[in-house]
């Protein structure tokens, strides 16, 4: 692995890890009042596009980070829909 890939993996770990506390907090509290559904949906589609781009570029850091983040963002969308007050 060259230093460029190493930088990519460090960035992937940090940006993915930064998202996980929000998913955990939402799961534990079931409070979704501060989450914006349009933002979450736009973010989810953007992450899907980054994942496709990572596969097309054969970039393991992009594939790694976006695979985890797509699951996390899907969970937030799911929680937002499930726990929103009707």
N, C-alpha and C positions, 0 to 999 in steps of 0.2 A: 504494500500500500504506500503510495507516495504522499507527500505532505499536503497536497491539494485534497485528496480523498480524506485524509485525517481531519483537516479543517472542516470538510463537509460533514463528517460524522459528529464532530464536536458540536457544530451548529444544529445538526439534526437532533441530537440528544437534548440540547438546551431548549430549543424551541418546542419540542414535543413534551418535555418534562414540565415546561411552564404552563401548559394547557391542562395537565392532569389534575392539579388541585381544584380547579373549577368544576371538573366532572365529579370528583369525589365529594366536594362540598354540596353540589346540587343533588347528588344521589343520597347523601346523608340527611340533608335538611328538607328536601323536596320543595325548596323555595326557588321558583323560576321567575319571580316577579321582575328581577333586574335583567333578565336575558331577553334580547330582542330576537324574535323568530325570523324576521327578514335578514338580519345580520347573520344568524346561524345558518340559514339556507344558502346565502351567498357565499359564506365561508366554506360550507360543505362542498358546494359546486367547485369553488376555487381549489380546494384540496384535492378533489377528484381530478381536476385538470393538471395539477402539479404531479400527481401520481402517474397519470398517463405520460406526461412529459418525462418523468424520471425513468419510466420503462423505455420510452423511445430513445433517450440519451444513454440508457444502460448505466444509470447513476445509482449505485447502491445506497449512498446516504439519502438521496431523495426518495427512493423507494421505501427504505426503512422508516424514515420520519413520517412520510405521508400515509403509509399503511397504518401506522399507529394513530396518527392524528385523525384519519378518516373515521376510524372506529370511535374515537373520543368525541368528535364533532357529531357523529350520528347519534351517540348516546345523549348529548345535550339537546339535539332536536327532538328526540324521542321524549326526554324528560319534560321539555318545554310544552310539548303537545299533551302529554299525559297529566302533568301536574298543574297546568294552567287552570285558573278558576273559570268555570263556565258561566 
